[in-house]
């Protein structure tokens, strides 16, 4: 039972951390492919999409560290 909970936890954490990183990577690729030169879409990708994904990654990591600290103590 405990092993199943640990396995599910690792799978969920992995997903929660990979999703924003994948979004950042896709947006960076879009910028490299020319969106950075587009006056309408370049700033949107830089300011909204990538920044929001970075915040989501940070929140996911903070939540994970909080849960892990509960397990340790």
C-alpha positions as CSV (number, residue, x, y, z in Angstrom):
1,X,0.0,0.0,0.0
2,X,2.7,2.5,1.0
3,X,4.7,1.6,-2.1
4,X,1.7,2.3,-4.3
5,X,1.3,5.7,-2.6
6,X,4.9,6.6,-3.2
7,X,4.8,5.5,-6.8
8,X,1.7,7.6,-7.4
9,X,3.3,10.5,-5.7
10,X,6.4,10.3,-7.9
11,X,4.3,10.0,-11.0
12,X,2.2,13.0,-10.1
13,X,5.2,15.2,-9.1
14,X,6.9,14.2,-12.4
15,X,3.9,15.2,-14.4
16,X,3.4,18.5,-12.5
17,X,7.1,19.5,-13.0
18,X,7.4,18.4,-16.6
19,X,4.3,20.1,-17.9
20,X,5.4,23.7,-17.3
21,X,8.9,22.9,-18.5
22,X,7.5,21.4,-21.7
23,X,5.5,24.6,-22.2
24,X,8.6,26.8,-21.8
25,X,10.5,24.6,-24.2
26,X,7.7,24.8,-26.8
27,X,7.5,28.6,-26.4
28,X,11.2,29.0,-26.8
29,X,11.1,26.9,-30.0
30,X,8.3,29.2,-31.3
31,X,10.4,32.2,-30.6
32,X,13.5,30.7,-32.2
33,X,11.4,29.9,-35.3
34,X,10.6,33.6,-35.8
35,X,7.9,34.6,-33.3
36,X,10.4,36.8,-31.5
37,X,10.4,39.1,-34.6
38,X,6.6,39.4,-34.7
39,X,5.6,42.6,-33.0
40,X,2.3,41.1,-31.8
41,X,3.2,37.6,-30.7
42,X,6.8,37.9,-29.7
43,X,6.2,39.9,-26.6
44,X,3.2,37.8,-25.7
45,X,5.2,34.6,-25.7
46,X,8.0,36.2,-23.7
47,X,5.9,37.9,-21.1
48,X,2.8,35.7,-20.6
49,X,3.5,32.2,-21.6
50,X,7.0,31.6,-20.4
51,X,6.7,33.6,-17.2
52,X,3.4,31.8,-16.3
53,X,5.0,28.5,-16.9
54,X,8.0,29.4,-14.7
55,X,5.6,30.4,-11.9
56,X,3.8,27.1,-12.3
57,X,7.1,25.2,-12.0
58,X,8.0,27.1,-8.9
59,X,4.7,26.4,-7.2
60,X,4.9,22.8,-8.1
61,X,8.4,22.5,-6.7
62,X,7.4,24.3,-3.5
63,X,4.4,22.0,-3.0
64,X,6.6,19.0,-3.6
65,X,9.2,20.1,-1.1
66,X,6.5,20.8,1.5
67,X,5.1,17.3,1.1
68,X,8.5,15.7,1.2
69,X,9.4,17.7,4.4
70,X,6.2,16.3,6.1
71,X,7.4,12.7,5.2
72,X,10.8,13.3,6.6
73,X,9.6,14.7,10.0
